[in-house]
């Protein structure tokens, strides 16, 4: 029973709210299926149309020449979708469990669950591979449309009212600031935008104590699509459900408890249905290379945070991106003044919005939103849930038919907000156009709807509001995109253009897997070139780069970025030989449009049989990359000379090497006369390589100059060539550091090509080798003894069997997989199963069984009684 109004004015107002709604505003349930779908379809069409219009005006792909592949969209998600295309069409070296192409062999299932489980991602298989950018765009576009449509449906469950007006408010959610600033570059996160209203619909069924099975399936769908953002959506909807339970009139405490219990069991079962995405992802995350240390950043000021509510701008400082359209902002501002909404409800919803906003800038709650791990990047990835809550709040205001005075109070509050935030970076010229121009039209339209009862007039007003929302949303998306793309850091990557497709053709022509690797070479087009171009290289950029992979490759002479979360290919002859690289893509200088695929030199087989495994090298060379490479190769191929300062700035001898003084700050100083030149003695004709992982500067040697971008623990240089030793045997190498830099004591190695070729030739490979999917099978020379060494980093999950015997975990030799062969073996079989997959499948099976039992029980209860039973009834 509703509470009795306290004053005559409130009684009159209650009668106004309770009077029958006009036909356009009545709940859609009786109108049939087509009418119920009209509002969601309208919302989806408006949101996607506005987004496409904005991109067309900006000249962005697919409506213009400017690439959308900025940040991780180009570095990760286009390459990962190209990999998905390969899997769908049977062209991949590997399967869902293991990826032979990246990092010289890495697990893949966690990547698939995290980056490719948005259902729209699977559309990539319907397009040519060369057009993979288009389905990646469609992932974002269709997620916007579906999320907007579902929010329209959910708002109708939150409170009945006009479907058309719900659609207009939902557009603000579908094109909220989080989508335009964060979600657009991370297609998998866009499923979180869908998950919020999806979970909300399931929560509504909990309130009505119906459709437990269907709600559980919705939860499972939300978590399977992207568990990271689905966790945020579930937490937010749990808070919304708590507010609704606390503010619903006439609900007994027992009913509240039953609804909460129903929601808890529904969520638990739904999440367990999607358990493999959690267990595999958690195991992979624990085994992954740790992210770089987070740099401290100042908490945004209150005014800077409030400015994020105003549309059209983009600030350089990280902050929660929350604006959700001018109509939503005006109605949310008016909500506290709408007297038709019970005071307790107003206080509860305003308190919820304020609490969620505050939780985004307090570290303990930031951890809660992000799964108790501070993200490597923006700490405001959950901002879309606040936009969703504010849209709900704005609908509650509109559904209670606010008066003109209440709307005017909201408009005044928005005007005050804009004035106070006028100097903030996120407030641009576009903000004033949207707030002043669009706000005035919106206020006038909403005010007219509050007083006009003519169906024709209401139709005209609604059409004007629809046009305002469409154009305002498009202009917002355009202005934010233009402001963001002016930042140098957001320059787009090369993905699938003429140059990269030509590179792919060259790699395919040289393919020799699994007998040899064809490496896309150093990072050139995107951070995941092996996925984008094909081949089997060392480049790999993912949150799940195994620590074992990153450390093994770096220890053997490969480079890395982001403290190993982005590994690179080998560039030196020994590293390439160890990993079986027979051909590599080499760029011509700094020109991304010029490159060549060439033969790298002698390459060891993917699997080699070693009679014995040598111990680590001792002496002065111990601990150097040259010693580690020689141990894995099984032969001495380097001379490692001592360095002698010969010219330039005098270095300071320190433990482990030489400390270079900073370069003099002189204008016009000739490069040849700066830095420090060292000399060393080596065999004439040998190949000079340098190894200084953490050196930043220029390194010049006989015939070549190379760049070092090292920074301790974060960016590691690979071993690089410098040229050949002159006929007199004296090598002169100049190090020009950026600031004070350390040159290792044994920074140079002189490689004998003849010895390297002999060492590789001496390695015995299998008679036959197959490496497909997540399995590897080798037929060895009869009676092979010792150890089989695979040129694959030793990560957890492998199990190997010798001559059909029991499977066991292999060991590690120099960071590579090795299997003891015993007294004699003829066949070796290895298979990879991701850690966490089996317990995840078990939990998912138990949840599916529970769901089936509940569904069967519901069907049995719902059967009609027999005729005799009905007739016997009094």
Secondary structure as UniProt FT lines:
FT   HELIX           8..18
FT   HELIX           23..25
FT   HELIX           28..31
FT   HELIX           33..58
FT   TURN            61..62
FT   HELIX           73..77
FT   HELIX           78..88
FT   TURN            89..90
FT   STRAND          98..99
FT   TURN            103..104
FT   STRAND          106..107
FT   HELIX           109..115
FT   HELIX           119..126
FT   HELIX           129..131
FT   HELIX           132..158
FT   HELIX           163..174
FT   HELIX           177..181
FT   HELIX           183..185
FT   TURN            187..189
FT   HELIX           190..208
FT   HELIX           212..225
FT   HELIX           227..247
FT   TURN            249..250
FT   HELIX           253..273
FT   HELIX           275..287
FT   HELIX           302..307
FT   TURN            308..309
FT   TURN            311..312
FT   HELIX           326..335
FT   TURN            336..337
FT   TURN            339..340
FT   HELIX           343..359
FT   TURN            360..361
FT   HELIX           363..369
FT   TURN            370..372
FT   TURN            381..382
FT   HELIX           383..399
FT   TURN            400..401
FT   HELIX           404..420
FT   TURN            421..423
FT   TURN            425..426
FT   HELIX           429..432
FT   HELIX           433..438
FT   HELIX           439..451
FT   HELIX           455..485
FT   HELIX           488..490
FT   HELIX           498..509
FT   TURN            513..515
FT   STRAND          517..519
FT   TURN            527..528
FT   HELIX           529..533
FT   STRAND          540..541
FT   TURN            543..544
FT   HELIX           547..555
FT   TURN            556..557
FT   STRAND          560..561
FT   HELIX           562..564
FT   STRAND          566..567
FT   HELIX           573..578
FT   TURN            579..580
FT   STRAND          581..588
FT   TURN            589..590
FT   STRAND          591..599
FT   STRAND          607..610
FT   TURN            620..623
FT   HELIX           625..633
FT   STRAND          638..639
FT   STRAND          644..648
FT   STRAND          652..654
FT   TURN            655..656
FT   STRAND          657..660
FT   TURN            667..668
FT   HELIX           671..673
FT   STRAND          676..681
FT   TURN            684..685
FT   STRAND          687..690
FT   TURN            693..694
FT   STRAND          696..701
FT   TURN            702..703
FT   STRAND          704..709
FT   TURN            712..714
FT   STRAND          715..716
FT   STRAND          720..724
FT   TURN            727..728
FT   STRAND          730..737
FT   STRAND          741..744
FT   TURN            745..746
FT   STRAND          748..751
FT   HELIX           753..762
FT   STRAND          764..765
FT   STRAND          768..772
FT   TURN            773..774
FT   STRAND          775..793
FT   TURN            796..797
FT   STRAND          798..802
FT   TURN            803..804
FT   STRAND          811..813
FT   TURN            814..815
FT   STRAND          816..832
FT   TURN            835..836
FT   HELIX           837..862
FT   HELIX           867..872
//
